Structures are given as C-alpha cells and as structure tokens.
Amino acid sequence: MPIERKVKYSKLQYEARARVAKALSHPSRLLILDAIEGGEKCVCELTDLVGADQSTVSKHLAILKQAGIITDRKEGPKTFYRPRICCLKGLWDCIENVLRENLKTQQAALRG
C-alpha cells in the first residue's frame, strides 16, 4: 500500500528553495550578508572584511545576486551591494534557534 505524500509546494518550488539555500551555504557569503544588512558596501570593503581577494568576493556576490538575495547599484567605478529582501533577520534567528537546540542536545548527551 503506497504512502500518501502531502507536500505544500511543487517540485519546482522546492528546487528554487534549494538554489537559495545553496547560495547561503558558504560562511563567507553569510558574513557578507551580515555586513550589508547594516548598510550597503562596495567590493573593496567586503574584501577586507572577508579576508579574500577581490575576485573571490566578487564570485560570492555573483552567487548571492543570481539567487535574488542581494542587489547592487553602480556609483562611478564602484558597485555597492545591499540585501534585496528585508527578512534576513528572521533567517538568522531561525538558524540561531537550531544551533541552540543542537547545543542543548549535545550537552544532554554528555551528561546522560
């Protein structure tokens, strides 16, 4: 007897979600997002912050932009980046909740 599967979204929607999640799956990209939440930044500022060369930071920015997470604007020779969406705080809160629960589980296992 087959198990009935109920899903909220189509396979294409889950694939689109996975593309966004994949864009968020690198520590440097998370650092970049955290930095630009406080105000737009140019590549040169992000390069110093991330501690990587400009081409590496530019690749990270391209991945975030392609996923629709950030946007940019040009001002003379510089390009400034900022979040395209305002809901990143909720994402960070969710991730921190997961990390806290994982820590509680690990601590309980050590005591147990």
DSSP file (Angstrom, degrees, kcal/mol; ACC not computed):
  #  RESIDUE AA STRUCTURE BP1 BP2  ACC     N-H-->O    O-->H-N    N-H-->O    O-->H-N    TCO  KAPPA ALPHA  PHI   PSI    X-CA   Y-CA   Z-CA
    1    1 A M              0   0    0      0, 0.0     2,-0.1     0, 0.0     0, 0.0   0.000 360.0 360.0 360.0 119.4    0.0    0.0    0.0
    2    2 A P        -     0   0    0      0, 0.0     2,-0.5     0, 0.0     0, 0.0  -0.352 360.0-118.6 -69.1 145.6    1.7    3.3   -1.1
    3    3 A I        -     0   0    0     -2,-0.1     2,-0.4     1,-0.0     0, 0.0  -0.718  26.6-125.2 -83.9 127.7    2.1    6.0    1.5
    4    4 A E        -     0   0    0     -2,-0.5     2,-0.5     1,-0.0    -1,-0.0  -0.594  24.4-152.0 -75.4 128.5    0.2    9.2    0.5
    5    5 A R        -     0   0    0     -2,-0.4     2,-0.6     2,-0.0    -1,-0.0  -0.883   7.9-164.6-106.0 128.2    2.6   12.1    0.5
    6    6 A K        +     0   0    0     -2,-0.5     2,-0.4     2,-0.0    -2,-0.0  -0.951  13.6 172.8-111.0 124.4    1.3   15.6    1.2
    7    7 A V        -     0   0    0     -2,-0.6    -2,-0.0     1,-0.1     3,-0.0  -0.955  30.7-142.9-128.4 150.5    3.5   18.4    0.2
    8    8 A K  S    S+     0   0    0     -2,-0.4     2,-0.3     2,-0.1    -1,-0.1   0.782  81.2  33.6 -81.0 -27.9    2.7   22.1    0.3
    9    9 A Y  S    S-     0   0    0      1,-0.1     2,-0.1     2,-0.0    -2,-0.0  -0.772  84.7 -96.9-129.3 167.3    4.6   23.1   -2.9
   10   10 A S     >  -     0   0    0     -2,-0.3     4,-1.9     1,-0.1     3,-0.2  -0.336  39.9-106.4 -78.2 165.3    5.6   21.8   -6.3
   11   11 A K  H  > S+     0   0    0      1,-0.2     4,-2.3     2,-0.2     5,-0.2   0.883 121.7  56.0 -58.7 -39.0    8.9   20.1   -7.0
   12   12 A L  H  > S+     0   0    0      1,-0.2     4,-2.2     2,-0.2    -1,-0.2   0.875 105.2  51.5 -62.6 -37.3   10.0   23.2   -8.9
   13   13 A Q  H  > S+     0   0    0      2,-0.2     4,-2.2     1,-0.2    -1,-0.2   0.895 109.9  48.9 -67.5 -38.7    9.3   25.4   -5.9
   14   14 A Y  H  X S+     0   0    0     -4,-1.9     4,-2.2     2,-0.2    -2,-0.2   0.881 110.3  51.7 -67.1 -36.5   11.4   23.1   -3.7
   15   15 A E  H  X S+     0   0    0     -4,-2.3     4,-1.8     2,-0.2    -2,-0.2   0.896 109.2  50.2 -65.3 -39.4   14.2   23.2   -6.3
   16   16 A A  H  X S+     0   0    0     -4,-2.2     4,-1.7     2,-0.2    -2,-0.2   0.905 110.4  50.1 -64.6 -41.2   14.0   27.1   -6.3
   17   17 A R  H  X S+     0   0    0     -4,-2.2     4,-2.8     1,-0.2    -2,-0.2   0.903 108.0  53.6 -61.7 -41.1   14.3   27.0   -2.5
   18   18 A A  H  X S+     0   0    0     -4,-2.2     4,-2.7     1,-0.2    -1,-0.2   0.872 104.9  54.5 -63.6 -36.8   17.3   24.7   -2.7
   19   19 A R  H  X S+     0   0    0     -4,-1.8     4,-1.8     2,-0.2    -1,-0.2   0.909 111.1  45.2 -63.3 -41.1   19.0   27.2   -5.0
   20   20 A V  H  X S+     0   0    0     -4,-1.7     4,-1.2     2,-0.2    -2,-0.2   0.934 113.6  49.4 -66.6 -45.1   18.6   29.9   -2.5
   21   21 A A  H  < S+     0   0    0     -4,-2.8     3,-0.4     1,-0.2    -2,-0.2   0.894 109.3  52.7 -61.2 -39.4   19.7   27.7    0.4
   22   22 A K  H >< S+     0   0    0     -4,-2.7     3,-1.5     1,-0.2    -1,-0.2   0.886 104.5  55.4 -64.1 -38.1   22.7   26.7   -1.7
   23   23 A A  H 3< S+     0   0    0     -4,-1.8     3,-0.3     1,-0.3    -1,-0.2   0.791 109.6  48.2 -64.0 -25.9   23.6   30.3   -2.2
   24   24 A L  T 3< S+     0   0    0     -4,-1.2    -1,-0.3    -3,-0.4    -2,-0.2   0.382  87.1  94.5 -90.6   3.0   23.6   30.7    1.6
   25   25 A S    <   +     0   0    0     -3,-1.5    -1,-0.2    -4,-0.2    -2,-0.1   0.206  65.6  80.2 -89.6  17.5   25.7   27.6    2.2
   26   26 A H  S >> S-     0   0    0     -3,-0.3     4,-1.9     1,-0.1     3,-0.5  -0.984  72.5-137.5-124.4 133.1   29.1   29.3    2.4
   27   27 A P  H 3> S+     0   0    0      0, 0.0     4,-2.3     0, 0.0     5,-0.2   0.853 104.9  54.4 -55.7 -37.3   30.5   31.1    5.6
   28   28 A S  H 3> S+     0   0    0      1,-0.2     4,-2.4     2,-0.2     5,-0.1   0.882 107.2  50.4 -66.2 -36.4   31.9   34.0    3.6
   29   29 A R  H <> S+     0   0    0     -3,-0.5     4,-2.4     2,-0.2    -1,-0.2   0.876 109.9  50.4 -69.1 -36.0   28.5   34.6    1.9
   30   30 A L  H  X S+     0   0    0     -4,-1.9     4,-2.4     2,-0.2    -2,-0.2   0.906 110.6  50.0 -65.3 -40.5   26.8   34.6    5.3
   31   31 A L  H  X S+     0   0    0     -4,-2.3     4,-2.3     2,-0.2    -2,-0.2   0.915 110.2  50.4 -62.7 -43.7   29.5   37.1    6.5
   32   32 A I  H  X S+     0   0    0     -4,-2.4     4,-2.4     2,-0.2     5,-0.2   0.931 111.0  48.7 -60.0 -46.8   28.8   39.3    3.5
   33   33 A L  H  X S+     0   0    0     -4,-2.4     4,-1.2     1,-0.2    -2,-0.2   0.910 110.5  50.5 -61.4 -42.5   25.1   39.2    4.1
   34   34 A D  H  X S+     0   0    0     -4,-2.4     4,-0.6     1,-0.2    -1,-0.2   0.903 111.7  49.4 -61.4 -40.5   25.6   40.1    7.8
   35   35 A A  H >< S+     0   0    0     -4,-2.3     3,-0.9     1,-0.2    -2,-0.2   0.902 110.9  47.1 -67.4 -42.2   27.8   43.0    6.8
   36   36 A I  H >< S+     0   0    0     -4,-2.4     3,-1.2     1,-0.2    -1,-0.2   0.632  94.7  75.1 -81.2 -10.9   25.5   44.5    4.2
   37   37 A E  H 3< S+     0   0    0     -4,-1.2    -1,-0.2     1,-0.2    -2,-0.2   0.843  94.8  53.7 -62.9 -30.5   22.5   44.3    6.5
   38   38 A G  T << S-     0   0    0     -3,-0.9    -1,-0.2    -4,-0.6     2,-0.2   0.472 134.2 -47.7 -82.1  -1.7   24.0   47.3    8.3
   39   39 A G  S <  S-     0   0    0     -3,-1.2    -1,-0.3    -4,-0.1    42,-0.1  -0.547  76.8 -60.9 142.3 152.3   24.2   49.3    5.1
   40   40 A E        -     0   0    0     -2,-0.2     2,-0.3    -3,-0.1    42,-0.2  -0.196  50.8-166.0 -62.3 149.6   25.4   48.8    1.5
   41   41 A K  E     -A   81   0A   0     40,-1.8    40,-3.1     4,-0.0     2,-0.2  -0.956  15.2-127.9-135.3 150.9   29.1   48.0    1.0
   42   42 A C  E  >  -A   80   0A   0     -2,-0.3     4,-2.0    38,-0.2     3,-0.5  -0.535  35.9-102.9 -91.9 166.9   31.4   48.1   -2.0
   43   43 A V  H  > S+     0   0    0     36,-0.8     4,-2.7     1,-0.2     5,-0.2   0.878 119.9  58.6 -57.2 -40.0   33.5   45.1   -3.0
   44   44 A C  H  > S+     0   0    0      1,-0.2     4,-1.5     2,-0.2    -1,-0.2   0.888 107.4  46.5 -61.8 -38.3   36.7   46.7   -1.6
   45   45 A E  H  > S+     0   0    0     -3,-0.5     4,-1.8     1,-0.2    -1,-0.2   0.898 114.4  47.5 -67.9 -39.9   35.1   47.0    1.9
   46   46 A L  H  X S+     0   0    0     -4,-2.0     4,-3.0     2,-0.2     5,-0.3   0.834 105.4  59.5 -71.5 -32.3   33.8   43.4    1.7
   47   47 A T  H  X>S+     0   0    0     -4,-2.7     4,-2.1     1,-0.2     5,-1.1   0.928 108.2  44.7 -61.0 -45.7   37.2   42.1    0.5
   48   48 A D  H  <5S+     0   0    0     -4,-1.5    -1,-0.2    -5,-0.2    -2,-0.2   0.916 115.4  48.3 -63.7 -42.9   38.9   43.4    3.7
   49   49 A L  H  <5S+     0   0    0     -4,-1.8    -2,-0.2     1,-0.2    -1,-0.2   0.931 116.8  40.0 -64.2 -47.9   36.1   42.0    5.9
   50   50 A V  H  <5S-     0   0    0     -4,-3.0    -1,-0.2     2,-0.1    -2,-0.2   0.804 100.7-133.3 -74.0 -29.7   36.1   38.5    4.3
   51   51 A G  T  <5 +     0   0    0     -4,-2.1     2,-0.3     1,-0.3    -3,-0.2   0.843  66.3 113.5  77.4  34.0   39.9   38.4    4.1
   52   52 A A  S   <S-     0   0    0     -5,-1.1    -1,-0.3    -6,-0.2    -2,-0.1  -0.860  73.0 -88.5-130.4 165.8   39.8   37.1    0.5
   53   53 A D     >  -     0   0    0     -2,-0.3     4,-2.2     1,-0.1     3,-0.3  -0.271  42.8-104.5 -73.4 165.8   40.9   38.6   -2.8
   54   54 A Q  H  > S+     0   0    0      1,-0.2     4,-2.7     2,-0.2     5,-0.2   0.853 118.2  54.7 -61.0 -38.3   38.5   40.7   -4.9
   55   55 A S  H  > S+     0   0    0      2,-0.2     4,-1.8     1,-0.2    -1,-0.2   0.888 108.9  48.6 -66.0 -36.9   37.8   38.0   -7.5
   56   56 A T  H  > S+     0   0    0     -3,-0.3     4,-2.1     2,-0.2    -2,-0.2   0.932 113.2  46.5 -66.8 -45.8   36.7   35.6   -4.7
   57   57 A V  H  X S+     0   0    0     -4,-2.2     4,-2.6     1,-0.2    -2,-0.2   0.904 110.6  53.9 -63.3 -40.5   34.5   38.1   -3.1
   58   58 A S  H  X S+     0   0    0     -4,-2.7     4,-2.3     1,-0.2    -1,-0.2   0.878 107.1  51.3 -61.4 -38.1   33.0   39.1   -6.5
   59   59 A K  H  X S+     0   0    0     -4,-1.8     4,-2.0     2,-0.2    -1,-0.2   0.915 109.9  49.3 -64.9 -42.6   32.2   35.4   -7.1
   60   60 A H  H  X S+     0   0    0     -4,-2.1     4,-2.2     1,-0.2    -2,-0.2   0.921 111.8  49.1 -61.3 -43.3   30.4   35.2   -3.8
   61   61 A L  H  X S+     0   0    0     -4,-2.6     4,-2.6     1,-0.2    -2,-0.2   0.888 108.5  53.4 -63.5 -39.6   28.5   38.3   -4.6
   62   62 A A  H  X S+     0   0    0     -4,-2.3     4,-2.8     2,-0.2    -1,-0.2   0.896 108.5  49.9 -62.9 -40.0   27.5   37.0   -8.0
   63   63 A I  H  X S+     0   0    0     -4,-2.0     4,-1.6     2,-0.2    -2,-0.2   0.925 112.8  46.3 -64.1 -44.8   26.1   33.8   -6.4
   64   64 A L  H  <>S+     0   0    0     -4,-2.2     5,-2.3     2,-0.2     6,-0.9   0.886 114.9  47.4 -65.2 -38.7   24.1   35.8   -3.9
   65   65 A K  H ><5S+     0   0    0     -4,-2.6     3,-1.4     4,-0.2    -2,-0.2   0.916 109.4  52.6 -68.8 -43.2   22.8   38.2   -6.7
   66   66 A Q  H 3<5S+     0   0    0     -4,-2.8    -1,-0.2     1,-0.3    -2,-0.2   0.836 107.4  53.3 -62.0 -32.5   21.9   35.3   -9.0
   67   67 A A  T 3<5S-     0   0    0     -4,-1.6    -1,-0.3    -5,-0.2    -2,-0.2   0.549 117.0-116.3 -79.3  -7.0   19.9   33.7   -6.2
   68   68 A G  T < 5S+     0   0    0     -3,-1.4    -3,-0.2    -4,-0.3    -2,-0.1   0.661  83.8 117.2  83.4  16.4   18.0   37.0   -5.8
   69   69 A I  S   <S+     0   0    0     -5,-2.3    15,-2.8    -6,-0.2    16,-0.8   0.818  75.3  25.4 -87.3 -33.6   19.3   37.6   -2.3
   70   70 A I  E     -B   83   0A   0     -6,-0.9     2,-0.3    13,-0.3    -2,-0.2  -0.825  62.5-160.2-126.3 166.3   21.2   40.8   -2.9
   71   71 A T  E     -B   82   0A   0     11,-2.6    11,-2.1    -2,-0.3     2,-0.3  -0.880  10.8-149.6-136.0 170.5   21.1   43.7   -5.4
   72   72 A D  E     -B   81   0A   0     -2,-0.3     2,-0.3     9,-0.2     9,-0.2  -0.905   7.8-159.2-139.0 166.8   23.6   46.3   -6.5
   73   73 A R  E     -B   80   0A   0      7,-1.9     7,-3.1    -2,-0.3     2,-0.4  -0.988  20.3-129.4-145.3 145.1   24.0   49.8   -7.7
   74   74 A K  E     +B   79   0A   0     -2,-0.3     2,-0.3     5,-0.2     5,-0.2  -0.755  20.8 178.6 -97.5 139.9   26.8   51.5   -9.6
   75   75 A E  E >   -B   78   0A   0      3,-3.0     3,-1.8    -2,-0.4    -2,-0.0  -0.850  66.7 -54.4-139.0 100.4   28.3   54.7   -8.5
   76   76 A G  T 3  S-     0   0    0     -2,-0.3    -1,-0.1     1,-0.3     0, 0.0  -0.485 120.8 -18.5  63.1-132.5   31.2   55.7  -10.7
   77   77 A P  T 3  S+     0   0    0      0, 0.0    -1,-0.3     0, 0.0     2,-0.3   0.590 124.0  85.5 -81.2  -8.4   33.7   52.9  -10.8
   78   78 A K  E <   - B   0  75A   0     -3,-1.8    -3,-3.0   -36,-0.0     2,-0.5  -0.645  62.0-151.8 -97.8 150.4   32.3   51.3   -7.6
   79   79 A T  E     - B   0  74A   0     -2,-0.3   -36,-0.8    -5,-0.2     2,-0.4  -0.983  12.4-155.4-117.3 129.6   29.5   48.8   -7.2
   80   80 A F  E     -AB  42  73A   0     -7,-3.1    -7,-1.9    -2,-0.5     2,-0.3  -0.863   6.4-153.5-108.1 139.4   27.6   48.8   -3.9
   81   81 A Y  E     +AB  41  72A   0    -40,-3.1   -40,-1.8    -2,-0.4    -9,-0.2  -0.859  18.5 163.4-115.7 145.4   25.7   45.8   -2.6
   82   82 A R  E     - B   0  71A   0    -11,-2.1   -11,-2.6    -2,-0.3   -45,-0.1  -0.967  46.1 -80.3-150.3 161.4   22.7   45.6   -0.3
   83   83 A P  E     - B   0  70A   0      0, 0.0   -13,-0.3     0, 0.0   -14,-0.1  -0.384  26.7-153.3 -63.9 143.4   20.1   43.0    0.6
   84   84 A R  S    S+     0   0    0    -15,-2.8     2,-0.3    -2,-0.1   -14,-0.2   0.703  82.1  43.5 -86.0 -23.5   17.3   42.7   -1.9
   85   85 A I        -     0   0    0    -16,-0.8     3,-0.3     1,-0.0   -17,-0.0  -0.843  68.9-145.8-122.6 158.1   15.0   41.4    0.9
   86   86 A C  S    S+     0   0    0     -2,-0.3     3,-0.5     1,-0.2     4,-0.2   0.317  80.0  85.5-105.0   7.6   14.4   42.5    4.4
   87   87 A C     >  +     0   0    0      1,-0.2     4,-1.3     2,-0.1     3,-0.4   0.256  51.5 104.9 -97.7  13.9   13.7   39.2    6.0
   88   88 A L  H  > S+     0   0    0     -3,-0.3     4,-2.7     1,-0.2     5,-0.2   0.848  73.0  63.6 -63.8 -32.8   17.3   38.1    6.7
   89   89 A K  H  > S+     0   0    0     -3,-0.5     4,-2.5     1,-0.2    -1,-0.2   0.912 102.1  50.5 -57.3 -42.7   16.9   38.8   10.5
   90   90 A G  H  > S+     0   0    0     -3,-0.4     4,-2.1     2,-0.2    -1,-0.2   0.874 109.6  50.9 -62.4 -37.3   14.2   36.1   10.7
   91   91 A L  H  X S+     0   0    0     -4,-1.3     4,-2.5     2,-0.2    -2,-0.2   0.934 110.2  48.3 -65.2 -46.2   16.6   33.7    8.9
   92   92 A W  H  X S+     0   0    0     -4,-2.7     4,-2.7     1,-0.2    -2,-0.2   0.913 110.8  51.8 -61.1 -41.9   19.4   34.4   11.3
   93   93 A D  H  X S+     0   0    0     -4,-2.5     4,-2.1    -5,-0.2    -1,-0.2   0.913 110.1  49.0 -60.3 -42.7   17.0   34.0   14.3
   94   94 A C  H  X S+     0   0    0     -4,-2.1     4,-2.1     2,-0.2    -2,-0.2   0.928 111.7  48.2 -62.7 -45.8   15.9   30.6   12.9
   95   95 A I  H  X S+     0   0    0     -4,-2.5     4,-2.4     1,-0.2    -2,-0.2   0.915 110.9  50.9 -62.3 -43.4   19.5   29.4   12.4
   96   96 A E  H  X S+     0   0    0     -4,-2.7     4,-2.5     1,-0.2    -1,-0.2   0.875 108.0  53.2 -63.2 -36.9   20.5   30.5   15.9
   97   97 A N  H  X S+     0   0    0     -4,-2.1     4,-2.3     2,-0.2    -1,-0.2   0.914 109.1  48.9 -62.9 -42.5   17.5   28.6   17.3
   98   98 A V  H  X S+     0   0    0     -4,-2.1     4,-2.5     2,-0.2    -2,-0.2   0.930 111.6  49.3 -61.5 -45.4   18.6   25.5   15.5
   99   99 A L  H  X S+     0   0    0     -4,-2.4     4,-2.3     1,-0.2    -2,-0.2   0.894 110.4  50.4 -63.1 -40.4   22.2   25.9   16.9
  100  100 A R  H  X S+     0   0    0     -4,-2.5     4,-2.3     2,-0.2    -1,-0.2   0.923 111.5  47.9 -63.0 -43.6   20.9   26.4   20.4
  101  101 A E  H  X S+     0   0    0     -4,-2.3     4,-2.3     1,-0.2    -2,-0.2   0.899 110.6  51.6 -64.6 -40.0   18.8   23.3   20.2
  102  102 A N  H  X S+     0   0    0     -4,-2.5     4,-2.4     1,-0.2    -1,-0.2   0.911 109.8  50.0 -61.4 -41.9   21.7   21.3   18.8
  103  103 A L  H  X S+     0   0    0     -4,-2.3     4,-2.7     2,-0.2    -2,-0.2   0.911 109.4  50.8 -63.4 -43.0   23.9   22.5   21.7
  104  104 A K  H  X S+     0   0    0     -4,-2.3     4,-2.5     1,-0.2    -1,-0.2   0.916 110.8  49.4 -60.0 -43.2   21.3   21.5   24.3
  105  105 A T  H  X S+     0   0    0     -4,-2.3     4,-2.1     2,-0.2    -2,-0.2   0.918 112.3  47.4 -62.9 -44.3   21.1   18.0   22.7
  106  106 A Q  H  X S+     0   0    0     -4,-2.4     4,-1.9     2,-0.2    -2,-0.2   0.900 112.3  49.4 -64.6 -41.3   24.9   17.7   22.8
  107  107 A Q  H  X S+     0   0    0     -4,-2.7     4,-1.8     1,-0.2    -2,-0.2   0.903 110.9  49.9 -65.3 -40.5   25.1   18.8   26.4
  108  108 A A  H  X S+     0   0    0     -4,-2.5     4,-2.1     1,-0.2    -1,-0.2   0.890 109.3  52.2 -64.5 -39.1   22.3   16.4   27.4
  109  109 A A  H  < S+     0   0    0     -4,-2.1    -1,-0.2     1,-0.2    -2,-0.2   0.875 108.7  50.5 -65.4 -37.0   24.1   13.6   25.7
  110  110 A L  H  < S+     0   0    0     -4,-1.9    -1,-0.2     1,-0.2    -2,-0.2   0.853 115.8  41.7 -69.2 -34.2   27.3   14.4   27.5
  111  111 A R  H  <        0   0    0     -4,-1.8    -2,-0.2     1,-0.2    -1,-0.2   0.803 360.0 360.0 -77.4 -29.6   25.5   14.4   30.9
  112  112 A G     <        0   0    0     -4,-2.1    -1,-0.2    -5,-0.2    -2,-0.1   0.379 360.0 360.0 -68.9 360.0   23.5   11.3   30.0
